[in-house]
Amino acid sequence: QVHVVESGGGLVQAGGSLRLSCAASGSTDNIKAMAWYRQAPGKQRQMIAEITDSGATDYSYFMRGRVTISQDKAKNTVYLQMNNLKSEDTAVYYCAAKGKGTMGDYWGQGTLVTVSS
């Protein structure tokens, strides 16, 4: 089992920045990757970025260039630095821990990011 907790959301003005944190606990040795997703009201959940256990990263096109995913393996924590935020970035941001083999994925409760124009 893996427990995931997001933090760092809040209200920010357009053009501003936020850094989200995602702390994993439990069977963290069985995590192969961590990813950030977002879900805006009335829309499907979208993957923003992913980072593997070895540090390889992947970004979805719609926020590429404005976000950076990083990790502190000693703290079992993944970060999402978001810059030049826009009103359309308003959403609940979720972190997922992707398990190895048949372990499955573990999701946090989400953290709300509201960007005011």
Backbone as a ProteinNet text record, in pm:
[ID]
protein_1_A
[PRIMARY]
QVHVVESGGGLVQAGGSLRLSCAASGSTDNIKAMAWYRQAPGKQRQMIAEITDSGATDYSYFMRGRVTISQDKAKNTVYLQMNNLKSEDTAVYYCAAKGKGTMGDYWGQGTLVTVSS
[TERTIARY]
83.6	0	87.7	40.4	108.9	7	46	-39.1	21.3	-64.4	-16.6	-91.2	-18.8	-80.3	-24.9	-115.9	-75.9	-89.5	-10.6	-21.1	32	3.5	59.6	-37.9	-160.2	-257.8	-302.7	-378.7	-428.8	-472.6	-490.8	-534.8	-413.5	-402.9	-290.9	-342.4	-280.7	-319.1	-259.7	-327	-275.6	-135.1	-49.1	90.5	177.6	115.1	189.3	238.1	298.9	357.8	310.8	313.8	286.8	375.1	411.5	479.4	395.8	354.8	278.7	374.2	337.4	416.4	329.8	394.3	325.6	415.1	369.7	447.4	389.3	474.7	432.6	487.1	408.3	451.7	400.3	453.7	414.9	516.4	468.7	555.9	615.2	693.1	745.9	850.7	910.9	1008.1	941.9	810.2	736.3	678.3	719.4	671.6	766.5	713.4	797	793.9	690.2	679.1	576.1	590.4	491.6	444.6	318.8	264.3	168.2	159.9	62.7	-45.4	-167.6	-283.1	-362.4	-455.1	-547.9	-685.5	-785.4	-922.5	-995.6	-1033.7	-1111.3	-1259.5	-1341.5	-1485.6	-1546	-1614.3	-1681.2	-1590.8	-1465	-1370.2	-1305.5	-1247	-1179.5	-1044.9	-1000.5	-869.7	-761.5	-661.5	-553.5	-419.7	-331	-197	-115.2	-42.9	40.3	185.9	236.5	377.3	399.7	505.6	540.7	691.3	732	874.3	893.4	988.7	1011.8	1106.6	1118.8	1208.3	1352.2	1389.3	1525	1541.5	1431.5	1439.2	1400.7	1362.6	1316.9	1183	1166.4	1044.1	970	841.3	757	651	620.1	524.4	417.3	295.1	190	205.4	154.7	178.8	118	5.8	-71.3	-9.3	82.8	149.9	301.2	346.9	490.9	550.9	663.6	728.7	689.1	579.5	533.8	542.3	567.6	575.8	705.3	750.1	866.4	836.6	855.2	838.1	975.6	984.6	1111.3	1081	1185.9	1163	1278.9	1246.3	1344.6	1324.1	1406.4	1383.8	1406.6	1493.2	1516.5	1391	1308.5	1184.7	1062.9	1083.1	970.6	868	917.9	831.6	859	751.8	757.9	697.8	755.5	711.1	665.7	574.7	533.8	542.9	642.6	657.6	579.1	487.2	402.1	423.6	453.6	479.7	383.1	373.4	287.6	147.6	89.7	-40.8	-149.1	-244.5	-355.5	-486.3	-590.7	-719.6	-766.9	-732.1	-773.9	-696.7	-597.8	-526.9	-600.3	-707.3	-786.2	-840.7	-809.7	-847.4	-806.9	-852.8	-799.3	-681.7	-569.7	-447.4	-425.1	-405.3	-389.4	-249.9	-204	-78.6	-110.8	-39.2	-58	76.5	79	196.4	167.5	253.1	230.8	316.2	249.3	319.9	382	478.4	544.2	456.4	470.3	399	249.4	188.9	43.7	-1.1	88	57.9	-51.9	-64	-167.6	-124.3	-215.8	-189.2	-256.4	-192.9	-246.2	-259.8	-376	-409	-424	-387.1	-413.2	-552.2	-586.7	-718.7	-727.3	-613.2	-612.5	-593.5	-543.4	-528.4	-579.1	-660.5	-726.7	-634.9	-623.9	-551.4	-651.8	-660.2	-750.2	-667.7	-680.5	-605.5	-703.8	-684.6	-774.1	-718.3	-807.9	-764.4	-770.4
-119.9	0	125.7	223.9	353.2	461.9	554.2	667.1	792.1	871	988.9	1112.5	1217.4	1341.7	1459.9	1535.2	1655.9	1779	1880	2007.9	2117.5	2241.1	2354.5	2429.7	2379.8	2450.7	2579.2	2657.3	2781.7	2876.4	3000.7	3105	3185.5	3204.1	3279	3363.1	3475.5	3560.5	3507.6	3538.3	3499.1	3555.1	3469.8	3506.4	3465.1	3423.1	3384.4	3241.2	3197.9	3063.9	2993.1	2862.8	2778.9	2655.9	2602.1	2473.7	2377.6	2270.8	2165.5	2057.2	1997.7	1887.5	1763.1	1649.2	1520.8	1428.6	1394.6	1307.9	1167.7	1070.5	930.5	860.7	768.3	689	546.9	458.3	318.1	241.1	158.2	72	149.8	251.6	340.1	271.6	165.2	92.3	28.3	14.9	-47.3	54.3	180.2	284	292.5	286.7	299.4	439.7	515.4	651.8	727.8	860.5	948.4	1046	1080.5	1168.3	1270.2	1382.8	1485.6	1491.1	1503.8	1516.5	1639.3	1681.3	1784.3	1754.9	1805.8	1790.9	1921.2	1985.3	2109	2073.3	2162.7	2135.2	2098.5	1985.3	1941.7	1882.6	1863.9	1810.2	1681.8	1609.2	1484.6	1512.9	1417	1428	1417.4	1506.8	1509.4	1488	1413.3	1399.4	1522.2	1576.1	1693.7	1653.1	1573.3	1536.5	1409.8	1339.6	1215.6	1209.1	1150	1129.3	986	915.4	776.5	768.2	648.5	625.6	664.8	650.3	684.2	831.4	906.4	1049.1	1093.6	1001.1	1039.7	1110.6	1214.7	1293.8	1295.1	1319.5	1330.2	1434.1	1517.2	1624.4	1619.4	1649.6	1665.3	1800.6	1809.5	1928	2055.4	2042.5	2162.5	2247.9	2193.8	2277.2	2278	2212.6	2203.3	2342.3	2361.6	2492.2	2579.2	2545.8	2622.1	2541	2412.4	2328.9	2248	2217.7	2132.1	2033.5	1906	1803.5	1763.3	1743	1703.1	1614.5	1551.6	1464.2	1471.4	1448	1433.1	1292.3	1200.3	1060.3	1035.4	1113	1095.1	1126.1	1217	1254.6	1186.6	1104.2	1041.2	1145.8	1255.8	1367.4	1410.9	1438.5	1488	1628	1713.3	1852	1885.1	1980	2033.3	2185.1	2241.1	2385.6	2436.1	2527.2	2580.5	2730.7	2777.9	2919.6	2976.1	3108.3	3177.6	3114.1	3100.4	3035	3118.5	3048.1	3110.9	3069.7	3145.7	3114.8	2974.5	2929.8	2795.6	2684.4	2720.5	2621.2	2591.4	2662.6	2636.8	2494.1	2417	2275.8	2216.9	2095.4	2016.1	1936.9	1946.5	1880.6	1756.8	1644.7	1516.8	1459.6	1386.8	1313.6	1164.8	1089.9	945	875.9	771.2	685.5	560.7	533.2	418.6	302	194	82	-9.9	-87.5	-185.2	-307.8	-373.7	-498.2	-481.6	-563.4	-561.9	-477.9	-395.3	-318.7	-216.2	-159.3	-60.7	80.6	173.9	314.7	360.4	456.5	512.7	663	714.7	854.4	929.5	1056.1	1143.6	1204.2	1286.9	1349.4	1473.2	1523	1640.2	1769.1	1869.6	2003.3	2104.1	2196.8	2290.3	2407.9	2433.5	2552	2642.6	2765	2861.8	2979.6	3007.4	3117	3228	3342.2	3454.6	3542.8	3589.5	3671.4	3819.9
0	0	0	-71.6	-75	-43.3	41.5	76.3	14.9	-51.4	-124.1	-74.4	-43.5	5.2	-71.7	-133.9	-206.2	-117	-147.9	-77.1	-167.4	-129.2	-202.1	-289.7	-301	-381.5	-314.1	-388.3	-333	-441.4	-401.6	-493.1	-538.9	-670.3	-726.3	-841.5	-861.7	-973.8	-1103.5	-1211.4	-1342.5	-1361.1	-1415.2	-1430.9	-1314.7	-1207.8	-1088.4	-1094.5	-983.9	-975.3	-849.2	-855.4	-738.9	-748.4	-633.2	-630.5	-548.3	-613.7	-546.5	-499.1	-387.7	-332.4	-321.7	-335.9	-323.8	-242.5	-123.8	-35.5	-36.6	-60.4	-61.4	62.2	115.2	230	214.1	293.6	284.7	201.5	110.6	29.2	-87.6	-56.5	-161.5	-249.4	-201.8	-284.6	-405.5	-401	-510.6	-608.4	-596.3	-688	-806.5	-928.2	-1046.7	-1104.3	-1073.7	-1125.6	-1044.1	-1047.1	-985.2	-1092.5	-1086.5	-1189.1	-1129.3	-1197.8	-1162.2	-1269.3	-1222.1	-1309.2	-1263.1	-1346.6	-1303.4	-1362	-1292.1	-1339.4	-1314.4	-1422.7	-1414	-1406.9	-1355.1	-1344.5	-1479	-1481	-1602.2	-1708.3	-1676.2	-1774.2	-1723	-1815.8	-1779.3	-1713	-1635.9	-1572.5	-1679.5	-1670.1	-1767.5	-1697.7	-1759.8	-1705	-1743.3	-1645	-1668.5	-1689	-1598	-1602.7	-1521.7	-1556.3	-1487.4	-1468.9	-1357.9	-1334.2	-1284.9	-1344.2	-1306.9	-1188.2	-1138	-1024.7	-1058.9	-1186.2	-1228.7	-1264.2	-1261.3	-1286	-1426	-1511.4	-1644.6	-1634.1	-1715.7	-1707.9	-1841.1	-1830.5	-1948.9	-1918.7	-2018.4	-2000.3	-2108.6	-2069.2	-2167.6	-2234.4	-2357.7	-2439.5	-2381.5	-2310.5	-2280.7	-2171.1	-2091.1	-1991.2	-2007.9	-2114.2	-2136.1	-2148.4	-2082.1	-2083.6	-1966.8	-1900.5	-1784.5	-1656.2	-1665.8	-1546.9	-1546.4	-1426.1	-1407.3	-1296.2	-1324.6	-1222.6	-1171.3	-1041.3	-980.8	-860.3	-808.6	-693.6	-596.5	-471.9	-365.3	-311.6	-357.2	-322.2	-174.1	-113.5	29.8	110.2	57.2	125.4	65.1	-37.9	-108.5	-150.5	-201.5	-236.5	-380.9	-450.7	-587.7	-589.1	-670.6	-678.5	-820.2	-828.4	-957.9	-948.2	-1012.2	-1017.9	-1137.4	-1112.2	-1218.5	-1227.6	-1346	-1368.6	-1471.7	-1472.9	-1569.9	-1575	-1458.4	-1450.1	-1516.9	-1575.3	-1646.6	-1580.9	-1607.3	-1545.3	-1582.6	-1702.2	-1744.4	-1674	-1595	-1514.8	-1383.6	-1358	-1238.5	-1242.6	-1140.5	-1137.7	-1003.4	-981.4	-870.8	-926.4	-858.6	-902	-815.5	-884.2	-816.3	-841.4	-743.9	-757.5	-754.9	-837.3	-840.8	-830	-750.4	-741.4	-822.9	-919.9	-1008.1	-959.5	-925.1	-867.4	-970.2	-926.3	-1012.5	-1027.9	-1141.8	-1166	-1154.8	-1073.1	-1057.5	-938.7	-889.8	-769.5	-789.8	-911.4	-935	-902.9	-913.6	-889.6	-761.9	-695.8	-572.2	-590.8	-552.5	-575.2	-443.9	-449.4	-336.9	-348.3	-250.9	-246.2	-334.8	-376.7	-463.3	-386.3	-456.8	-399.6	-502.7	-456.4	-546.9	-580	-708.3	-756.4	-826.4	-779.5	-840.1	-890.5	-1019.1	-1079.7	-1114.1	-1054.5	-1079	-1190.4	-1273.6	-1387.7	-1353.6
[MASK]
+++++++++++++++++++++++++++++++++++++++++++++++++++++++++++++++++++++++++++++++++++++++++++++++++++++++++++++++++++++

